[in-house]
Amino acid sequence: STGSFAFIEQLSQALKATKSERDTLHKQLTESEERRGVLENEAVASQEATKDLPLLKAQVAQLTREVNEKDMEIQALQEDINDVRDMYKSQLNTLIGGEVTNGSFRGTVPPSKQSAEVKQTSEKPVIPSSFTGMRTF
C-alpha cells in the first residue's frame, strides 16, 4: 500500500513537471509566433523600401545635378558682380581722376576738372538698387 502511494506521488509530480514544461513550451511558442509576425512585417516593409530605392536614387542624382548647376550659376553671377564692380570702380576713377579703394579716395582732381559738373560727380555716387549690399568699393 505504501508502495502504491509512493508510485501515485511520483506520477503526480511527473504530471506537474510535464504541465509546467508544457506551459513553458506554450509560452515560447506564443513568443516565437509574435516574433515571426514582427519579422514578416519587417520583411514586407523592406521589400517595399527596396522597390522605392531606384526611384529615390534617381531623385538624389537629379537633385545633385540641380545643386551643381545652381553652384555654377552662383559662381558665374559672383564673377559678373565682380566684373561690374571693377567696371564701376574704373569709371569712378576716370571721372574723379584718382583711385577709389575700399571706400576712400586717393588722388586729386586737377584744376581743369574742378568745374561744377565734376564736383557733382565727385559726391557720393548713386548706386542702383540692384547693387544693394555691394556698396563698398
HELIX and SHEET records of a PDB file:
HELIX    1   1 THR A    2  ILE A   96  1                                  95    
HELIX    2   2 PRO A  111  LYS A  113  5                                   3    
HELIX    3   3 ALA A  116  THR A  121  1                                   6    
HELIX    4   4 SER A  129  PHE A  131  5                                   3    
SHEET    1   A 2 GLU A  99  THR A 101  0                                        
SHEET    2   A 2 SER A 104  ARG A 106 -1                                        
END                                                                             
